[in-house]
Amino acid sequence: MNTVPAHPAPGWLNKVPEVTLSFWIIKILSTTVGETGADFLAFDMGWGLGPTCGVMGALLLAVLFAQLHTRRHVPWVYWLTVVLVSVVGTQITDLLTDALGVPLWLSTAAFAALLAVIFARWRRREGTLSIHAIVTRRRELFYWAAILCTFALGTAAGDLATEALGLGFARGALAFGTLIGLTWATWRLGGPAVLTFWIGYILTRPFGATLGDLLTQTPADGGLGLGGPWTSASFLAVIVLLVAASQWGLARPRSPAGPTTPPLG
């Protein structure tokens, strides 16, 4: 297939942050907050799955509207969108599993198939899945559709591994962490950058969700019993600090001889 060249909208810059260590730390923390925050609102606060999904879905639409109408990367808008996508993705899977009785293996397979369809259509229309090329509205819509699907898929896959397959939270987190490490090693050894990025992005969701369960669930259920409110607040505080640092870094004047944009994957 021929690669379709990017035609940036007037005044647009790439809408996705650079993939650095800070990016992955915030991503994992966001996935954990999505898991613990969704459970806290739905169960500890007594909102229930349906109302929580409705309220957080409305907030997500509002913030996503703001994200889509920026013309450059704005760290706090981008990462707030990611956190809300994480919460909503968790709620979608929980609604299917707990309210509608959909088996975890079926929801995992369905979300995996849906993600494959999104990627295939994105690739066919745009010629690339590289996040260094999110410079048009259509590419950004494909990007956020894929992100939402990865969060729902990761929640289902994480619950399937830890609950249905009996790995438990600690072994589940170790298993997904090992897979992330192997993906990183593949990239370091020259593996395809775009493919390894998306594999890593998908895997960080069940890793973060399982880590959240490990931290918040009671010892009787295989967790450490730290509780959802404390875990969510602590991780959110770290996210805010890292995003503030990123925002400050973008606001600093840059030297003309600064680093160039990395090549497209």
C-alpha positions in Angstrom: 0.0 0.0 0.0 1.2 3.5 -0.8 1.6 5.8 2.2 -0.9 8.7 2.2 1.0 11.9 2.9 -0.2 14.1 5.8 -2.0 17.3 4.9 -2.0 19.2 8.1 -4.9 21.5 8.8 -3.9 25.2 8.7 -2.0 26.1 11.9 -2.1 22.5 13.3 0.8 20.9 15.0 1.0 17.3 16.1 -1.7 16.7 18.8 0.0 13.9 20.7 2.9 14.3 23.2 6.4 13.0 22.6 6.8 9.3 23.6 9.2 9.7 26.5 9.6 8.0 29.9 7.2 10.6 31.3 4.6 9.7 28.7 4.6 6.0 29.8 4.6 6.9 33.5 1.6 9.2 33.1 -0.1 6.6 30.8 0.2 3.8 33.4 -0.9 6.1 36.3 -3.9 7.1 34.2 -4.9 3.5 33.6 -4.7 2.8 37.4 -6.7 5.9 38.2 -9.3 4.9 35.6 -9.7 1.5 37.4 -9.6 2.8 41.0 -11.6 6.0 40.2 -14.3 4.2 38.4 -14.7 1.7 41.2 -14.7 4.4 43.8 -17.5 6.4 42.1 -19.6 3.4 41.2 -19.3 1.4 44.4 -17.8 3.5 47.3 -19.8 6.6 46.4 -22.8 4.5 45.5 -23.4 6.0 42.1 -23.8 2.7 40.4 -22.4 1.6 37.1 -25.0 3.2 34.8 -25.0 6.7 36.4 -21.2 6.7 36.7 -20.8 5.8 33.0 -23.3 8.5 32.1 -21.7 11.3 34.1 -18.2 10.5 33.2 -19.2 9.9 29.5 -20.7 13.4 29.4 -17.5 14.9 30.9 -15.4 13.0 28.4 -17.4 14.4 25.5 -16.9 17.9 26.8 -13.2 17.5 27.3 -12.8 15.6 24.0 -14.5 18.5 22.2 -11.9 20.9 23.7 -9.1 18.5 22.7 -10.3 18.2 19.1 -10.5 22.0 18.8 -7.0 22.8 19.9 -4.5 23.2 17.1 -1.5 22.0 19.0 -0.6 19.7 21.9 -1.9 21.1 25.2 -0.7 18.7 27.9 -3.4 19.2 30.5 -6.2 18.9 28.0 -4.7 15.8 26.4 -4.0 14.0 29.7 -7.4 14.9 31.2 -9.0 13.3 28.1 -6.9 10.2 28.7 -7.9 9.9 32.3 -11.6 10.3 31.4 -11.2 7.8 28.6 -9.7 5.4 31.2 -12.7 5.8 33.5 -15.2 5.4 30.8 -13.4 2.5 29.2 -13.5 0.7 32.6 -17.2 1.5 33.0 -18.1 0.1 29.6 -16.4 -3.2 30.4 -17.9 -3.4 33.9 -21.4 -2.7 32.5 -21.0 -5.5 30.0 -19.7 -7.9 32.6 -21.6 -7.0 35.8 -24.9 -5.6 34.5 -25.4 -7.5 31.2 -23.6 -10.7 32.1 -21.3 -10.8 29.1 -18.4 -13.3 29.6 -15.0 -11.7 29.9 -13.6 -13.9 27.1 -16.3 -12.6 24.8 -15.9 -8.9 25.6 -12.1 -9.3 25.3 -12.5 -10.9 21.9 -15.1 -8.3 20.8 -12.9 -5.3 21.8 -9.9 -6.9 20.2 -11.8 -7.4 16.9 -13.2 -3.8 17.1 -9.7 -2.4 17.7 -8.4 -4.4 14.7 -11.2 -2.9 12.5 -10.3 0.7 13.7 -6.6 0.1 13.0 -7.4 -1.4 9.5 -9.7 1.5 8.5 -7.2 4.1 9.9 -4.3 2.5 8.0 -6.4 2.2 4.8 -7.6 5.8 4.9 -4.4 7.5 6.2 -1.6 5.1 5.2 0.0 5.2 8.7 -0.8 4.5 12.3 2.1 6.7 13.5 1.3 9.0 16.4 3.8 11.4 15.1 1.4 12.2 12.3 -1.8 13.2 14.2 -2.0 16.5 12.3 -5.6 16.3 10.9 -9.0 16.1 12.5 -9.7 12.7 10.9 -6.5 11.2 12.1 -7.2 12.5 15.6 -10.7 10.9 15.6 -9.2 7.6 14.6 -6.6 8.0 17.3 -9.2 8.6 20.1 -11.4 5.8 18.9 -8.4 3.5 19.1 -7.5 4.8 22.6 -11.0 4.3 24.0 -11.0 0.7 22.6 -7.6 -0.1 24.0 -8.9 0.9 27.5 -12.0 -1.2 27.3 -10.0 -4.1 25.8 -7.3 -3.8 28.5 -9.9 -3.8 31.3 -11.6 -6.9 29.9 -8.2 -8.6 29.3 -6.9 -7.7 32.8 -10.1 -9.0 34.5 -10.0 -12.2 32.3 -6.4 -12.9 33.4 -6.7 -12.1 37.1 -10.2 -13.4 37.8 -11.4 -15.8 35.1 -8.0 -17.5 34.6 -7.1 -17.2 38.3 -3.7 -15.4 38.0 -4.6 -13.0 40.8 -3.5 -9.4 41.1 0.2 -9.8 41.9 0.9 -12.5 39.2 -1.3 -10.7 36.7 0.6 -7.4 37.2 3.9 -9.4 36.9 2.7 -11.1 33.7 1.6 -7.9 32.0 4.7 -6.1 33.2 6.9 -8.9 31.7 5.0 -8.6 28.3 5.6 -4.8 28.4 9.3 -5.4 29.1 9.6 -7.9 26.1 7.9 -5.3 23.9 10.4 -2.6 25.0 13.3 -5.0 24.3 11.9 -5.8 20.9 11.8 -2.1 20.1 15.3 -1.6 21.4 16.6 -4.4 19.2 15.2 -2.7 16.1 11.6 -3.9 16.0 9.0 -1.8 14.2 8.4 1.4 16.2 4.7 1.9 15.3 3.8 -1.8 16.0 5.7 -2.0 19.3 4.2 1.4 20.4 0.7 0.2 20.0 1.4 -3.2 21.6 2.9 -1.4 24.6 0.0 1.0 24.7 -2.5 -1.8 24.8 -0.5 -3.8 27.5 -0.1 -0.9 29.8 -3.9 -0.8 30.3 -4.3 -4.3 31.9 -1.0 -3.7 33.7 -2.3 -0.5 35.3 -5.7 -1.9 36.0 -4.3 -5.0 37.7 -1.9 -2.8 39.6 -4.8 -0.7 40.8 -6.7 -3.8 42.0 -3.6 -5.0 43.7 -3.3 -1.8 45.6 -6.9 -1.2 46.5 -8.5 -4.6 47.1 -8.5 -6.1 50.6 -5.9 -8.7 51.6 -8.6 -11.3 51.7 -9.2 -10.7 48.0 -5.5 -10.7 47.2 -4.8 -7.0 47.4 -2.8 -4.7 49.7 -5.9 -2.9 51.1 -4.7 0.7 50.5 -8.2 1.7 49.3 -9.5 3.4 46.2 -9.6 7.0 47.5 -6.0 7.1 48.7 -4.6 5.3 45.6 -6.6 7.5 43.2 -5.6 10.8 45.0 -1.9 9.8 45.2 -1.7 8.8 41.5 -3.6 11.9 40.4 -1.2 14.1 42.3 1.7 12.5 40.5 -0.1 12.9 37.2 -0.7 16.6 37.9 2.9 17.2 38.7 4.2 15.5 35.6 1.7 17.2 33.3 2.5 20.6 34.9 6.2 19.9 34.2 5.3 19.1 30.6 3.2 22.2 30.2 6.0 24.3 31.7 8.5 22.7 29.3 6.3 23.6 26.3 6.1 27.2 27.5 9.8 27.6 27.7 11.5 29.3 24.7 13.2 26.8 22.5 16.5 27.1 20.7 16.4 27.0 16.9 19.0 24.2 17.1 16.7 22.1 19.3 15.9 18.4 18.6 14.1 17.6 15.3 10.8 15.7 15.1 11.4 11.9 15.1 10.8 10.1 11.9 7.4 8.6 11.2 6.9 5.0 12.0 
